[in-house]
Structure formats: structure tokens, C-alpha cells
């Protein structure tokens, strides 16, 4: 079960389909729900410091922090068994571009 969870987390982080939440914050363009159009994976950044990553079968909630410049640190496990993931991001119009290990994933604003 742990292997499946690790694979799911890594897949979501690599694809990083963040769908903007309804009523996104004007102060932080990252807050909201984003969706990756090809995979359907959604990512919801909440202003409480949690990110919800989901597909049509399951979802996972992980804590995150933002750092300058345009960096997200996602805490993948509380015990350190899964390494934290560093993600570079930028928001352009209604698109969220996430870069993980040099690979870009583009998410569209849902609402």
C-alpha cells in the first residue's frame, strides 16, 4: 500500500495538476483550483497551507509552504520517509505552470 501511495504522490507532483479554487485570492495567485487537461488531475491550493491533489479515483491532502522566488515546498510525509518536493511555479493569465525536475506541467484555472 505504501508503494502505491508513494507512486500516486510522485505522479501527482510531477504532473501537478493544480485546479484553482472557486473564488481564488487576489493576494496570492496560487490559491485556487487548477486542472491538468490531459490527465484530469486537479490540484487545489488552500490558504490554510494545504494542497489537495486528486484524480477521478482518489485524493490526498499535503501541507505546503511557498518560498521566494516562486517556489513551493510540499511536505510529502510527516515522518520523512518520502522526501519533500520542491516545485517552481509561475502563474500566467489563467494558467499555472509547475516545474518539477526540469519538466513543466501546465494547469488551467477551473473557476
DSSP file (Angstrom, degrees, kcal/mol; ACC not computed):
  #  RESIDUE AA STRUCTURE BP1 BP2  ACC     N-H-->O    O-->H-N    N-H-->O    O-->H-N    TCO  KAPPA ALPHA  PHI   PSI    X-CA   Y-CA   Z-CA
    1    1 A X     >        0   0    0      0, 0.0     4,-2.2     0, 0.0     5,-0.2   0.000 360.0 360.0 360.0 -38.9    0.0    0.0    0.0
    2    2 A X  H  >  +     0   0    0      1,-0.2     4,-2.8     2,-0.2     5,-0.2   0.885 360.0  54.1 -62.3 -38.5    2.8    2.4    0.8
    3    3 A X  H  > S+     0   0    0      2,-0.2     4,-2.4     1,-0.2    -1,-0.2   0.890 108.8  48.1 -62.8 -40.2    4.3    1.8   -2.7
    4    4 A X  H  > S+     0   0    0      2,-0.2     4,-2.7     1,-0.2    -1,-0.2   0.914 112.6  48.8 -65.9 -42.8    1.0    2.8   -4.3
    5    5 A X  H  X S+     0   0    0     -4,-2.2     4,-2.7     2,-0.2    -2,-0.2   0.925 112.3  48.1 -63.1 -45.4    0.7    5.9   -2.1
    6    6 A X  H  X S+     0   0    0     -4,-2.8     4,-2.7     2,-0.2     5,-0.2   0.923 112.8  48.4 -61.3 -45.1    4.3    6.9   -2.9
    7    7 A X  H  X S+     0   0    0     -4,-2.4     4,-2.8     2,-0.2     5,-0.2   0.922 112.3  49.1 -61.4 -44.5    3.7    6.4   -6.7
    8    8 A X  H  X S+     0   0    0     -4,-2.7     4,-2.6     2,-0.2     5,-0.2   0.926 112.5  47.4 -61.6 -45.8    0.5    8.4   -6.6
    9    9 A X  H  X S+     0   0    0     -4,-2.7     4,-2.6     2,-0.2    -2,-0.2   0.942 114.5  46.1 -61.7 -48.2    2.1   11.3   -4.7
   10   10 A X  H  X S+     0   0    0     -4,-2.7     4,-2.7     2,-0.2     5,-0.2   0.913 112.9  50.3 -62.1 -42.9    5.1   11.4   -7.0
   11   11 A X  H  X S+     0   0    0     -4,-2.8     4,-2.8    -5,-0.2     5,-0.4   0.924 112.5  46.8 -61.3 -44.7    2.9   11.1  -10.1
   12   12 A X  H  X S+     0   0    0     -4,-2.6     4,-3.1    -5,-0.2     5,-0.3   0.898 112.8  49.2 -64.7 -39.8    0.7   14.0   -8.9
   13   13 A X  H  < S+     0   0    0     -4,-2.6    -2,-0.2    -5,-0.2    -1,-0.2   0.897 113.6  46.1 -67.4 -38.9    3.7   16.1   -8.0
   14   14 A X  H  < S+     0   0    0     -4,-2.7    86,-0.2    -5,-0.2    -2,-0.2   0.946 123.9  33.6 -68.0 -47.7    5.3   15.5  -11.4
   15   15 A X  H  < S-     0   0    0     -4,-2.8    -2,-0.2    -5,-0.2    -3,-0.2   0.864  89.2-173.2 -72.5 -36.3    2.0   16.2  -13.3
   16   16 A X     <  -     0   0    0     -4,-3.1     2,-1.2    -5,-0.4    82,-0.2   0.899   3.1-172.4  35.9  72.7    1.0   18.7  -10.7
   17   17 A X        -     0   0    0     -5,-0.3     2,-0.7    25,-0.2    37,-0.3  -0.756   6.1-178.0 -90.7  94.3   -2.5   19.4  -11.9
   18   18 A X        -     0   0    0     -2,-1.2    17,-0.7    24,-0.3     2,-0.5  -0.848   7.7-165.4-101.7 112.7   -3.5   22.3   -9.7
   19   19 A X  B     -A   34   0A   0     15,-2.1    15,-9.9    24,-1.2    26,-0.2  -0.854  27.0-113.2-100.3 126.5   -7.0   23.5  -10.3
   20   20 A X        -     0   0    0     13,-9.9    91,-0.6    -2,-0.5    12,-0.2  -0.243  29.3-115.4 -60.6 140.5   -7.9   26.9   -8.8
   21   21 A X        -     0   0    0     24,-0.3     3,-0.5     1,-0.1    12,-0.3  -0.373  40.4 -91.2 -66.8 150.5  -10.4   27.0   -6.0
   22   22 A X  S    S+     0   0    0      1,-0.2    -1,-0.1    10,-0.1    10,-0.0  -0.474 114.9  21.2 -61.0 132.4  -13.6   28.8   -6.7
   23   23 A X  S    S-     0   0    0     88,-0.6    -1,-0.2    -2,-0.2     3,-0.1   0.969  90.2-155.7  72.6  54.1  -13.1   32.4   -5.6
   24   24 A X        -     0   0    0     -3,-0.5     2,-0.2    87,-0.2     8,-0.2  -0.228  22.2 -98.8 -65.2 153.7   -9.3   32.5   -5.8
   25   25 A X        -     0   0    0      3,-0.3     6,-0.1     6,-0.2    -1,-0.1  -0.484  16.9-150.0 -74.1 137.0   -7.5   35.0   -3.7
   26   26 A X  S    S+     0   0    0     -2,-0.2     3,-0.2     1,-0.2    -1,-0.1   0.744  96.8  58.6 -75.8 -22.9   -6.3   38.2   -5.3
   27   27 A X  S    S+     0   0    0      1,-0.3     2,-0.5     2,-0.1    -1,-0.2   0.872 115.3  30.0 -74.3 -38.3   -3.4   38.4   -2.9
   28   28 A X    >   -     0   0    0      1,-0.1     3,-1.2     3,-0.1    -3,-0.3  -0.931  65.1-163.6-127.0 105.8   -1.9   35.0   -3.9
   29   29 A X  T 3  S+     0   0    0     -2,-0.5    -1,-0.1     1,-0.3    -2,-0.1   0.661  87.7  66.0 -66.0 -13.8   -2.5   33.9   -7.4
   30   30 A X  T 3  S+     0   0    0     61,-0.1    15,-0.4   -10,-0.0    -1,-0.3   0.829  77.8  96.9 -74.0 -32.5   -1.5   30.3   -6.5
   31   31 A X    <   +     0   0    0     -3,-1.2     2,-0.3    -6,-0.1    -6,-0.2  -0.396  68.7  53.5 -64.5 125.6   -4.6   29.9   -4.2
   32   32 A X  E    S- B   0  45A   0     13,-1.8    13,-2.6   -12,-0.2     2,-0.5  -0.918  89.5 -54.9 145.4-169.4   -7.3   28.1   -6.0
   33   33 A X  E     - B   0  44A   0     -2,-0.3   -13,-9.9   -12,-0.3    77,-2.2  -0.923  45.9-178.0-113.8 130.5   -8.2   25.0   -8.0
   34   34 A X  E     -AC  19 109A   0    -15,-9.9     9,-2.5     9,-2.8   -15,-2.1  -0.911   8.4-157.3-126.7 150.2   -6.2   24.0  -11.1
   35   35 A X  E     - C   0 108A   0     73,-2.3    73,-3.1   -17,-0.7     2,-0.7  -0.994  16.4-137.7-134.0 137.8   -6.6   21.1  -13.6
   36   36 A X     >  -     0   0    0      5,-2.7     4,-2.6    -2,-0.4     5,-0.3  -0.833  22.2-147.9 -88.4 117.5   -4.2   19.4  -15.9
   37   37 A X  T  4 S+     0   0    0     -2,-0.7    -1,-0.1    69,-0.4    70,-0.1   0.815  88.0  47.5 -63.8 -35.1   -6.3   19.0  -19.1
   38   38 A X  T  4 S+     0   0    0      1,-0.2    -1,-0.2    -3,-0.1    -2,-0.0   0.921 125.0  26.8 -73.8 -43.4   -4.7   15.7  -20.4
   39   39 A X  T  4 S-     0   0    0      2,-0.1    -2,-0.2   -24,-0.1    -1,-0.2   0.712  93.5-132.7 -92.9 -22.6   -4.8   13.7  -17.2
   40   40 A X     <  +     0   0    0     -4,-2.6     2,-0.2     1,-0.3    -3,-0.1   0.505  52.4 151.2  79.3   3.6   -7.7   15.4  -15.4
   41   41 A X        -     0   0    0     -5,-0.3    -5,-2.7    14,-0.1     2,-0.4  -0.469  30.0-155.8 -68.4 136.8   -5.7   15.7  -12.2
   42   42 A X  E     -BD  35  54A   0     12,-2.8    12,-2.6    -7,-0.2     2,-0.4  -0.891  10.6-164.9-116.6 148.9   -6.7   18.6  -10.1
   43   43 A X  E     -BD  34  53A   0     -9,-2.5    -9,-2.8    -2,-0.4   -24,-1.2  -0.998   3.1-165.7-132.2 128.5   -4.7   20.5   -7.5
   44   44 A X  E     -BD  33  52A   0      8,-2.6     8,-2.4    -2,-0.4     2,-0.6  -0.950   5.1-159.0-119.2 113.1   -6.3   22.8   -5.0
   45   45 A X  E     -BD  32  51A   0    -13,-2.6   -13,-1.8    -2,-0.6   -24,-0.3  -0.816  15.4-160.3 -90.0 122.5   -4.0   25.2   -3.1
   46   46 A X    >   -     0   0    0      4,-2.7     3,-1.3    -2,-0.6     4,-0.1  -0.720  26.0-126.4-102.7 153.8   -5.8   26.3    0.0
   47   47 A X  T 3  S+     0   0    0     -2,-0.3    -1,-0.1     1,-0.3     4,-0.1   0.501 104.0  73.4 -76.8  -1.4   -4.9   29.4    2.1
   48   48 A X  T 3  S-     0   0    0      2,-0.2    -1,-0.3    15,-0.0     3,-0.1   0.359 120.8 -99.0 -90.3   6.0   -4.7   27.2    5.2
   49   49 A X  S <  S+     0   0    0     -3,-1.3    15,-2.8     1,-0.3     2,-0.3   0.619  87.7 115.0  89.5  13.2   -1.3   25.8    3.9
   50   50 A X  E     - E   0  63A   0     13,-0.3    -4,-2.7    -4,-0.1     2,-0.4  -0.878  48.7-155.3-115.5 150.5   -2.7   22.5    2.5
   51   51 A X  E     -DE  45  62A   0     11,-3.1    11,-2.5    -2,-0.3     2,-0.6  -0.987   6.4-153.1-122.2 134.3   -2.8   21.3   -1.1
   52   52 A X  E     -DE  44  61A   0     -8,-2.4    -8,-2.6    -2,-0.4     2,-0.5  -0.937  11.8-171.9-108.8 119.0   -5.4   18.8   -2.2
   53   53 A X  E     +DE  43  60A   0      7,-2.7     7,-2.5    -2,-0.6     2,-0.3  -0.936  17.4 161.3-111.3 131.4   -4.3   16.6   -5.2
   54   54 A X  E     -DE  42  59A   0    -12,-2.6   -12,-2.8    -2,-0.5     5,-0.2  -0.985  26.0-172.8-150.0 157.7   -6.9   14.4   -6.8
   55   55 A X        -     0   0    0      3,-2.4   -15,-0.1    -2,-0.3   -14,-0.1  -0.624  59.0 -74.5-128.8-166.2   -7.9   12.4   -9.8
   56   56 A X  S    S+     0   0    0     -2,-0.2     3,-0.1     1,-0.2   -16,-0.0   0.619 128.4  37.8 -72.2  -9.7  -11.2   10.6  -10.5
   57   57 A X  S    S-     0   0    0      1,-0.3     2,-0.3     0, 0.0    -1,-0.2   0.719 121.6  -1.6-111.6 -28.2  -10.4    7.8   -8.0
   58   58 A X        -     0   0    0      2,-0.0    -3,-2.4     0, 0.0     2,-0.3  -0.959  51.1-151.7-156.8 168.5   -8.7    9.3   -5.0
   59   59 A X  E     -E   54   0A   0     -2,-0.3     2,-0.3    -5,-0.2    -5,-0.2  -0.977   5.0-158.5-146.3 160.7   -7.3   12.4   -3.4
   60   60 A X  E     -E   53   0A   0     -7,-2.5    -7,-2.7    -2,-0.3     2,-0.5  -0.997   8.8-146.4-141.5 143.2   -4.6   13.3   -1.0
   61   61 A X  E     +E   52   0A   0     -2,-0.3     2,-0.3    -9,-0.2    -9,-0.2  -0.950  23.5 171.7-113.4 127.3   -4.0   16.3    1.3
   62   62 A X  E     -E   51   0A   0    -11,-2.5   -11,-3.1    -2,-0.5     2,-0.2  -0.971  32.4-113.5-132.9 147.7   -0.5   17.5    2.0
   63   63 A X  E     -E   50   0A   0     12,-0.5    12,-2.5    -2,-0.3     2,-0.3  -0.535  37.3-179.0 -77.2 147.8    0.9   20.6    3.7
   64   64 A X  E     -F   74   0A   0    -15,-2.8     2,-0.3    10,-0.2    10,-0.2  -0.968  15.2-162.2-141.8 159.2    2.9   23.1    1.6
   65   65 A X  E     -F   73   0A   0      8,-1.8     8,-2.9    -2,-0.3     2,-0.4  -0.966  17.7-131.2-134.4 154.3    4.7   26.4    2.0
   66   66 A X  E     -F   72   0A   0     -2,-0.3     2,-0.3     6,-0.2     6,-0.2  -0.849  22.8-174.7-105.3 146.4    5.7   29.0   -0.5
   67   67 A X  E  >  -F   71   0A   0      4,-3.4     4,-2.7    -2,-0.4     2,-0.3  -0.926  32.7 -66.1-133.0 157.2    9.2   30.4   -0.7
   68   68 A X  T  4 S+     0   0    0     -2,-0.3     4,-0.0     1,-0.2     0, 0.0  -0.665 108.5  34.4 -88.2 148.1   10.8   33.1   -2.7
   69   69 A X  T  4 S-     0   0    0     -2,-0.3    -1,-0.2    20,-0.1    20,-0.1   0.457 129.9 -59.8 -90.7 126.5   11.2   33.3   -5.6
   70   70 A X  T  4 S+     0   0    0      1,-0.2    19,-2.5    18,-0.1     2,-0.4   0.842  89.7 142.9  49.1  49.1    8.2   31.3   -6.9
   71   71 A X  E  <  -FG  67  88A   0     -4,-2.7    -4,-3.4    17,-0.2     2,-0.4  -0.961  34.9-161.3-123.3 137.0    9.0   28.1   -5.1
   72   72 A X  E     -FG  66  87A   0     15,-3.3    15,-2.9    -2,-0.4     2,-0.6  -0.946   3.6-159.4-113.4 135.6    6.6   25.6   -3.4
   73   73 A X  E     -FG  65  86A   0     -8,-2.9    -8,-1.8    -2,-0.4     2,-0.5  -0.964   9.1-164.0-115.3 114.3    7.8   23.1   -0.9
   74   74 A X  E     -FG  64  85A   0     11,-2.9    11,-2.5    -2,-0.6     2,-0.9  -0.870  14.0-141.9-100.9 125.1    5.3   20.2   -0.5
   75   75 A X        -     0   0    0    -12,-2.5   -12,-0.5    -2,-0.5     9,-0.1  -0.769  17.9-174.0 -86.7 105.8    5.8   18.0    2.6
   76   76 A X        +     0   0    0     -2,-0.9     2,-0.3     6,-0.3    -1,-0.2   0.694  65.5  12.7 -80.8 -20.6    5.1   14.5    1.3
   77   77 A X        -     0   0    0      5,-0.4     3,-0.3     1,-0.1    -1,-0.2  -0.992  58.5-138.1-153.5 152.2    5.3   12.7    4.6
   78   78 A X  S    S+     0   0    0     -2,-0.3    -1,-0.1     1,-0.2    -2,-0.0   0.737 105.9  47.7 -81.3 -22.9    5.3   13.6    8.3
   79   79 A X  S    S-     0   0    0      3,-0.0    -1,-0.2     0, 0.0     0, 0.0   0.408 111.0-114.0-100.4   2.2    8.0   11.1    9.2
   80   80 A X  S    S+     0   0    0     -3,-0.3     4,-0.1     2,-0.2    -2,-0.1   0.536  80.4 123.7  81.9   5.3   10.4   11.9    6.4
   81   81 A X  S    S+     0   0    0      1,-0.1     2,-0.5     2,-0.1    -1,-0.0   0.799  75.1  46.4 -71.3 -26.5   10.0    8.6    4.6
   82   82 A X  S    S-     0   0    0      3,-0.0    -5,-0.4   -76,-0.0    -6,-0.3  -0.974  99.6-117.7-113.4 125.0    9.0   10.4    1.4
   83   83 A X        -     0   0    0     -2,-0.5    -7,-0.1    -7,-0.1    -2,-0.1  -0.230  30.3-102.9 -62.5 147.2   11.3   13.3    0.5
   84   84 A X        -     0   0    0     -9,-0.1     2,-0.5    -8,-0.1    -9,-0.2  -0.348  36.8-129.5 -61.8 150.5    9.8   16.8    0.4
   85   85 A X  E     -G   74   0A   0    -11,-2.5   -11,-2.9    -3,-0.1     2,-0.5  -0.928  12.3-154.1-112.1 126.4    9.2   18.0   -3.2
   86   86 A X  E     -G   73   0A   0     -2,-0.5     2,-0.4   -13,-0.2    15,-0.4  -0.865  17.4-176.1 -98.4 129.0   10.4   21.4   -4.4
   87   87 A X  E     -G   72   0A   0    -15,-2.9   -15,-3.3    -2,-0.5     2,-0.4  -0.988  18.9-145.7-129.9 131.7    8.4   22.9   -7.2
   88   88 A X  E     -GH  71  99A   0     11,-2.2    11,-3.1    -2,-0.4     2,-0.3  -0.795  29.1-176.2 -91.2 137.9    9.0   26.1   -9.2
   89   89 A X  E     + H   0  98A   0    -19,-2.5     2,-0.3    -2,-0.4     9,-0.2  -0.943  19.5 179.8-136.3 157.8    5.8   27.8  -10.3
   90   90 A X  E     - H   0  97A   0      7,-1.6     7,-3.0    -2,-0.3     2,-0.5  -0.970  18.4-142.9-150.9 147.8    4.5   30.7  -12.2
   91   91 A X  E     + H   0  96A   0     -2,-0.3     2,-0.5     5,-0.2     5,-0.2  -0.956  17.9 178.7-113.9 123.9    1.0   32.0  -13.0
   92   92 A X  E >   - H   0  95A   0      3,-2.3     3,-1.8    -2,-0.5     2,-0.2  -0.965  62.8 -54.4-128.4 112.9    0.3   33.4  -16.4
   93   93 A X  T 3  S-     0   0    0     -2,-0.5     0, 0.0     1,-0.3     0, 0.0  -0.401 123.8 -16.8  53.8-119.9   -3.3   34.6  -17.1
   94   94 A X  T 3  S+     0   0    0     -2,-0.2    15,-2.5    -3,-0.1     2,-0.4  -0.020 120.1  96.0-102.9  29.4   -5.4   31.5  -16.2
   95   95 A X  E <   -HI  92 108A   0     -3,-1.8    -3,-2.3    13,-0.2     2,-0.5  -0.947  55.5-158.1-122.2 140.3   -2.5   29.0  -16.4
   96   96 A X  E     -HI  91 107A   0     11,-2.6    11,-2.7    -2,-0.4     2,-0.6  -0.979  11.4-161.9-114.2 119.5   -0.4   27.6  -13.6
   97   97 A X  E     -HI  90 106A   0     -7,-3.0    -7,-1.6    -2,-0.5     2,-0.4  -0.912   7.2-170.3-105.7 118.6    3.0   26.3  -14.8
   98   98 A X  E     -HI  89 105A   0      7,-2.8     7,-2.4    -2,-0.6     2,-0.5  -0.909   6.3-158.8-109.7 133.7    4.7   23.9  -12.4
   99   99 A X  E     +HI  88 104A   0    -11,-3.1   -11,-2.2    -2,-0.4     2,-0.5  -0.955  14.2 173.3-117.6 117.6    8.3   22.8  -12.9
  100  100 A X  E >  S- I   0 103A   0      3,-2.3     3,-2.0    -2,-0.5   -13,-0.1  -0.989  74.7 -16.0-124.1 122.8    9.4   19.6  -11.2
  101  101 A X  T 3  S-     0   0    0     -2,-0.5    -1,-0.1   -15,-0.4     3,-0.1   0.859 129.5 -52.6  51.5  39.8   12.9   18.2  -12.0
  102  102 A X  T 3  S+     0   0    0      1,-0.2     2,-0.5    -3,-0.0    -1,-0.3   0.475 113.7 117.1  80.3   2.7   13.1   20.4  -15.1
  103  103 A X  E <   - I   0 100A   0     -3,-2.0    -3,-2.3   -89,-0.0     2,-0.3  -0.912  55.2-143.5-109.2 126.1    9.7   19.2  -16.5
  104  104 A X  E     - I   0  99A   0     -2,-0.5     2,-0.4    -5,-0.2    -5,-0.2  -0.658  13.2-171.5 -86.9 140.9    6.9   21.7  -17.0
  105  105 A X  E     - I   0  98A   0     -7,-2.4    -7,-2.8    -2,-0.3     2,-0.5  -1.000  12.7-148.2-127.7 133.3    3.2   20.9  -16.4
  106  106 A X  E     - I   0  97A   0     -2,-0.4   -69,-0.4    -9,-0.2     2,-0.3  -0.889  13.7-172.8-109.3 127.8    0.5   23.3  -17.3
  107  107 A X  E     - I   0  96A   0    -11,-2.7   -11,-2.6    -2,-0.5     2,-0.4  -0.889  14.8-137.3-117.1 146.8   -2.7   23.6  -15.4
  108  108 A X  E     -CI  35  95A   0    -73,-3.1   -73,-2.3    -2,-0.3   -88,-0.3  -0.807  27.4-104.5-104.8 145.7   -5.8   25.6  -16.2
  109  109 A X  E     -C   34   0A   0    -15,-2.5   -75,-0.2    -2,-0.4   -90,-0.1  -0.490  27.3-163.3 -65.5 129.9   -7.8   27.6  -13.8
  110  110 A X              0   0    0    -77,-2.2    -1,-0.2    -2,-0.2   -76,-0.1   0.930 360.0 360.0 -82.3 -49.8  -11.1   25.8  -13.0
  111  111 A X              0   0    0    -91,-0.6   -88,-0.6   -78,-0.5   -87,-0.2   0.310 360.0 360.0-138.9 360.0  -13.0   28.7  -11.5
